[in-house]
Amino acid sequence: MDRADIEARFRAYIDNINAARFDAAVGFYHETFDYDDQPFSRAQMRDLFAAVQAMVPDSHVEIRQLIIDGDHLSVRLRRTGTAVMPFFGIPTNGQPAALAEHTVYRFRDGRVDAVWAVIDLAPLLAAAG
């Protein structure tokens, strides 16, 4: 895959997440892949997307920076929305919030086979008191 293919696939992936087309979004990944050095599956990723959507129905992901180097894509994302229930155990105050996410994806044979992600939950923790 060349840089343009990787970028186009990633942008389509984010479009699918934002449109809650999770079955399409998980096609970005191999059937099984590593997520932060742990085995993960498309089904688990689809469940994770659905859980986030349930917690933050108006969730929106925006690409802030995207860097491609060989078979790796690094991205800085901004996720905005209003949580309607605790976000992975963090109480919410009903106010809109923005989180930063920094993720590296590794491609093999046209799909992602490894992901390393860091999500900054500090804004939610601060709002929770």
WORA-V650665 format. One line per field, one symbol per residue. psi: psi as a letter, one per 30 degrees, with the letter a starting at -180 (. if undefined). burial: # if it has 24 or more other ideal C-beta (glycine too) atoms within 12 Angstrom, else .. A space follows every 10 residues. Layout:
BEGIN
psi=???
burial=???
END
This chain:
BEGIN
psi=kleeeeeeee eeeeeeefgh ieeeefffll eklkjhgkkl leeeeeeeee eeeeeifgkk kkkekkkkjb gkkkkjlkkl ljkflkjhfk klggkklkkk kjkkkkkkhf lkfkkkkkkj geeeeeef.
burial=.....#..## #.##.###.. .#..##.### ..#.#....# .#..##.##. .##.##..## #.#..#.#.. .####.#.#. #.#...#... .#....#### #.#####... #######.#. ..##.....
END
